[in-house]
Amino acid sequence: MGDNAYVRLVRENKTYRQFWLAAFISMFGEWFNTIALFLLILKYTDSELLLGILMAVRMGCFALMQPFFGLLADRVNRKKLMIITNVLQMFLALVFIAVDGPEDMWWMFLCSGGMMAMHGLYVTAERAALPNIVRSEDLTTANALDSATWSTALCLGAFTGGLVVSEFGVNVAFVIDSVTFLIGTILLIPLTVPQTFDKVSSGSIISSAFKDIWIGQKRIKSDPRLFRIIFAKTSWNIAGGGLAGVFLVLAGNDIEFVGAALGFGIFFFARGVGTGIGPILARRLFKNSEKWPRLIGLLIVVSGLFYLLVGFSLNGPLLLTLALVTLAHTASGGNWVLSTVLTQQWVEDEMRGRVFSTDMLLLSLGQVISTISAGYLVEHDYVNLQQGILSYACLMILSGCIFTLWNPRSTTHAHKSVE
């Protein structure tokens, strides 16, 4: 497939084009929100631990309902779920305007967690629906573009959000975030998204929820390859959550010649560039999908090695540190897209939502543990910024090695019913 495959996919597949634009615009606004929340925490509390707790609350809420969200994505029209979550987030984004002191942190965290829960449902429905709106031969291209889109939204949203917050304050950022959800909803409304429903799963969702979730778990356990691959993103996040969600924020706050908000944006911009390049390079360089399961683990190791260099570069030129952050996330972006495509290829449509929800649940739990521990260690002076980055980079390398060495037996037989 040629290099113009991305352009061809967006130009020729109208449904995918609007699907893609809706996701990009919503994610762009989400980073305005994130930068503003970071600034509010440091402004009113100056607490590194609360930075970690915010990320933990967000990812915990993202993870908590994932099994049920996966079931919803298999039992309810996925387009409707995506629209409903956008509308709810449109209103929640405006609530943060009322934050004006440290006494508001508790409900700010709860509302932020609520938005991430809605985002979790959106993402689960979106990933489950993607194979139904693109041809099978375009699936890797679509996933690479999807990951690159998330990264571009991170780059532009975080950097622009940092500028907006620095110049106009946090309230403007929250209004812009709300408007992006409105635009995303308008783009989704006219779409037709095909979906296959599991005939075994019928009746009330509430009464059959545990049974249907259990069927999804049995599907995962029935294939050792699949059981392993859903830990791919978790294996990165167990260290990457603290590195990207706490230590990069603190590194941005330490840039002396810019304000804190723009400092956050600069480091998140570098992160976004990497996670955008990674999926595109992975699609171009790694064409043999039989090698992907092992490559995924090696990419975690490579990401950890670059973060190790980030730790050593902190007292050097800023551009060098930013370049190393970019390279670390280039590797993590490759891990993300390869593991996502394998899951989509191995799992049938009527089970895909539940399998992806487990994937999201595990990576979120890994990130919760990572961000809380990182914030706690810095807050109580167990590590400084450099020591924290070096320690978590070593943890990432170890995690990647363990995942690479984990080599379950292959299952070449066709999937059997797990009802």
C-alpha positions, 0 to 999 in steps of 0.5 A: 500500500502506497504512502498516499493510502492515508489521503486515499482513505480520508478522501474516498471513505466519507463515513471514516472521514467524518468519524476521524474529524469528530474524534480529532476535534473532540480530542483537541479540546480535551487537551485545553482542558487538561492543561488548564486543570494542571495549572489550577492544581499548581496555582491553588495547592502547589502539590505534586501528589495532587497532579498524580491523583488527578491523573489517577482519578481520571484513569480510574474513572476511565477504567472503573466502568470499562467492562460495562462500557464494553458490553454497551458497545456490543449491545447498543448502537455505537454511534448513539453512544458516541453522541451521548458521551460528547453531549455530556462532556460538552456540559461537564467542560463548562462546570470547571469555570466555577473552580476558584480555590483549593476547597474546590479541588474535590469536585473538580477531580470528580467532574474530571473523572466523569469526563474521562468515564465518558471518554472511555465509553467513546473510545471503546465504541469508536475502536469497536466500530472502526473495522466496520467502516473501513475495508480490511486492507485499510485497517492498519492504515486507519489505526495508524491514522487514528493514533496519529490523529490522537497525537496531532490533537495532543500536539496542537491541543496541548501547545495551543492550550498552553498559549490560550491559558497563558494569554486568556486564562483557564476559563477560555480553555474550558469554553473552547473544550465545550465547543469542540464536543459540540462540533464533534457531535454535529459531525457524527449525527449524519453517519451510518455505522454498521454493527453486528449484534450477538444473538446470544446476548438478548434481553435487559442489559442490566439483568444479563450484564454479568453473564455477557461480560463473563462471555467476553472474558472467556473469549479472551482466555480462550486464546493465549495470544489474545490474552497476552496482547491485551497486556501490551499497553498496560506493560508500557503504562505501568511506568509510562503513566508516571513518566508522561502524566507526572514527571513531564508535567513537572519538567514543563513547570521547571522551564524558567523562561516560559510560564507553567502552562506553556511549559506543560504544552511544550513537553506534551507537544513533544510527546504528541509528535512521537506518538504521531510518528510511531504508528506511521513508522510502524505501518511502513516498517513492520509489514509482517504481522506475524512478527508484531507480537514480539516487536510490541515488547521490544518497542516498550524496551526502546521507549524505556531506553529513550526515557533513560536518556531523557533523565540524563539530559535534564540539565542539558539543552532543552531541545535535546530533552524534547527530542528524546521525549519524542523518540520515547513516544515514537516507540510507544506509538508503535506499540499502541497501533500494532497491539490495537490492530492485532486485537481488531483482527483476532476478535469478531465484531460482536465480542470486540467491545468487551475485549477492548474494554478489558484492554482499556481497563488494564492499561488504566489500572496500570496508569493509576498505579504509576501516576499515584506512586510517582506523585507520592514519591516526589511529594515526599522527597523520596526522589527528585525529578531526575531520579524519578525519570531514571527509576521509572525508565528502568521499570519500563525497560524491565516491563518490556523485557518481561512482555517480550519473553512471555511467549504463550503457545500459538492457537492456530485453530479457529475460534470456538464458541465460548458461550 
